[in-house]
Amino acid sequence: MSEVRASRRRLSAGTSRKLEGLLFISPWLFGFVAFMAFPIGYSFYMSFHNVKIQASGVSSTYAGLKHYKYILFENATLLYDQLLPFLRQALVMLPVIVIFSLLAAILLNQRFAGRSLFRAVFFLPVIFTTGEVISEFIGQGQGSLGFVSRFGFDSTLASAGSWTAPVAAVMNSFILVLWYSGVQIMIFLAGRQTIGTSVYEAARIDGAGPWEAFWKITLPGMLSFILLNLIYTTVSLFTFPTNPILLQVNTVNYGQSSALAWIYFAIVLLFLGVMFGLFKRAVRWTG
């Protein structure tokens, strides 16, 4: 009888945790169903149709896989010639943002005068730099490292090879890239504070220095937050205002644009799937 009662208690505890989680995400679920579910489903419907907006309303004729075949096979410049360079640039920007955010969060976690001010300085650009503001900065040629263009490093890198051009592009907008690190810094800062100071005190007593403490304590304790920031940064990069694919989606050819959006969505999911696989291997490697 005691075992049955214990199992019932565990079941009720597990059910209550699930209900609590459902309660927390219920506002998002309501917003998704009310405002996003129908547009997403309708865009998937339009990707298989030729859609025209007329005075009498919206008319659509079934086209099958016509738009998908056109984007993937018939017109390669629409997707591959613009997407592949952007993917290379994203692969360069992703570790830059995550590593910078991790190091900045570790520094901002230290005790020093004006720590709250510096935390606010790192996060304020996230509030002020909206999509239009970023687009205006990029249009004016702002956000680059001055010495890069002054000494001609950007043109040299851009002409050196296919993988050096994305590095030059990141360097040309390096300041703007770091402006997008405010949320990642906040997440890493919250994750760093979950590691108790007693662990570092014990490591210090055992003779471990700051370098050993970082590799043996800080980095393993931050793995889940690194994954969270990788996901957030990936989604942020793939919706960056300078993304050439998003510019192609916003056209009057609604059927073709919808097909391109769904192909792009599948590519983003594939990118995230590869990231999850690599992260699982990293977790196994660290034990």
N, C-alpha and C positions, 0 to 999 in steps of 0.2 A: 504493500500500500504506500509506503514511504517513497519508493521509486516512482510509482505512478504520480504521486503528488509532486515530486521534484520535476518530472518530465512536463507535467501540466504547467508548473511555474515557469520553466524554461520556455515552453511554447507561448505562454502569455507574455513573457518578457520580450521574446522575439517578435511577436505580433505587435506589441505596443511600440517597439522601435521602428518597425516598418510603417505603422500608422503615423508616428511622429515625422518620419522622413517624408511620407506622402503629404502630410500637412504643410511641411516647409516648402515643398516644391509645387503645391497646389496653385499658388498665384501664377507661377510660370506656366503651368499646364493650362490654366484658364486663359491666360493671354495668348498662348500658342494656338489653342483651339479656336478662340474668338477672332484673332487677327492674322494668323499666319498659316493655318492649316489649309484654308481654301485657296489663297494665292499660290501656295506651293503646289497643291494638287492641280490647279488650273494651268500653271506653267508647264507641268508635266503633260497635261492634255494638249496644250498648244504646240508642244515640241513634235507632235505627230500630225499636225494639221497646218494648212495654209490659212493664216488668219488675216482678215481684212476688216478694218473699221470703216463703216459706211454711215451715211446719215440715218439710215433706218436701224442701225445697230451693228453688232459684231457678227460677221459671217465667217464660217470655217469649213474647209473641205479636207477630207482625210488625205494625208500624204504618206502615211506609213513611216518608213525609216529614211525618207528622202533627205531630210535636214541632217541627220546623223551621218549618212554616207557622204554628203557634200562637205561637211566639216572635217571628217576624219580622212577621207580619201581623195575627193575631187579638188578641194581647195586647201592645200597644206599650209599656205601662207596665213590663213585665218587663225590657225591654232599653233602649229609647230614653230613657225618662224618667230613668233612673239612669246610663246609660252616657255620654250626651252631656255632662252636667255634669262627670262624672269625667274625660272626655277633655279638656275645657277646662282643668280643674285640672292635669292631667298636662302639657299644653302650656305652662303657666306654670311648673310645678315643674322641668321638664326643663332649660331654659336657666339657671335659678337655681342648680341643683345643679352643672351642668357648669362654669359660669363661676366660681362660688365655689371649686370644686375646683381649677380651673386657676390661679387667683390664689393660693390657699393653697399649692399645690405650688411655684409660683415663689418665694414667700416662704420656704418651708421648705427650699428648695434653697440659700439663701444661708448663708454662714458666720457664725454668731453663737453666743453662749454658751447652752447648754441646748437646742440644736437637736434632739437625740435625744428629750429630754423632750417638747418640743412636738409632734414627730411621733407619739410614743406617745399623747399627749392627743387628737390628732385621730383616731386609729385605734381607741382603746379603746371608744368607744360602739358600734362595729360588732360587737364581741364581746359586750358586755353587753346591748345592746338587741335582744333576740330578739322574735319576733312577739307573744308574750304580754305582755312588758314594755312594748312600744310600745302595745299595746291598752290596758293599764292606765293608762299615762301619758295617752293621749288621753281615756280615760273620766273621768279626774280633771280634765280641762281644762288639763293642763300642756303646756308647749312653745310657748306663744304669746308674742308680744312684748307686754310689759306695757302700753306706752303705747297700743297699738292698741285694746284694749278699754276702757282708762281714759278715753280721749277720744272713744270711740264711732266710731272710723274703720271698724271691721269692719261695723257695721250700716249705715253710710252707703254703703260700697262694695257691700255685698250687695244693697242696694235700688236701685243706680244702673243696673244693666243685666246682661245675661246673661254678659258677659265680665269684669265687675268682681267678680262673686260668686266665681269661682275665685281671683282675687287675694286677696280677703278670707279665703278658706279656707286659702290658702298662708300668709298672715300669721298666722293663728290657730295654725298648727302649724309655724312657721318654724324654731324650735330643733330640733324633731324631724326636719325636712327636712335640716338641716345635719348632724345626727347620722348620716344615711345617706350622707354624702360621704366617709367614711374610705377606702373601697376606691378611689373615683375619685381621691382625692388621691394614694394610693399609686401608681396607674397613671400619673398625670401626673408624679409625681416620678421614677419610673423612666424615663419618656419624656424628661423634661428632661435627665436625666443621659446620654442617648445623644447629645446635641449637644455636640461637643467645645468646650473653652474656647478653642482656637486660632481658631475661627470668630469668636467675640466679640472676641478680641484684634485680629484683622485688621479687623473692623468699627470698633473703637474707634480704631485707627490711621488709618482712612479718615475719621474725624470723625463717625461715627454715634453718637448718644446712646442712652440706654436705651429711649426710645420707638420710635426707628427700629429698634433691634435686636429689640425685641419683635415688631414687625409684619413685618420682613424675614427674621428668623432663627428666633425662638422659635415663633411661630405656624405658619409653614409646616412646621417640623420636627416639630410636635406634631399634625399633621392626622390621621395614622393613629390616634393615641392618643385624639384627640377622638372619632373614629368609634367606637372601642372603648368609650369611656365613655358615648357616646350609647346604644349597644346595651345595655350593662349597666344604665344608669339606666332605660331604657325598660322592660326586663324587670322590674327591681326595683319600679318604680312600678305596673306592671300586676299585681303580686302583693303590693301594699301591704296591710297588715292592714285598713285602712278601705275597701278596694275593695268597693263595693256589689254588683258582679256576682259576686264570689267568695262573698259571703254567700248569693246566690240559688242558686249551684251546689250548696251543701251542703244539699240537701233530700232527702226520702225518695222523691220522684218520680224514680227513677233514670234513666228514659228521657229525660224532659224536662231534667233536670240535665245529662246527658251531651250532649244536643243544644246546650244553652246553652253548655257548656264548649267545644265544637267551634266554635260561632259566634264565641265570644270569642277563641279561638285564631286563627281566620281574620282577625279584626279586628286582633289584635296583629301578625300577619304582614304585613297591609296597611300598618299603621303603620310597621313596620320597612322595608318596601319603599319607601314615600314618603321615609323618612329617607335610605336609600341613594341614591335619585335626587337628592335635594337636596345630599347630600354630594358626589356626583360632579360636579355643577355647580359647587360651591364649589371643588373641586380644579382644575377647568378654569379657573375665574376667577382663582385664584391662580397659575396657570401651572405 
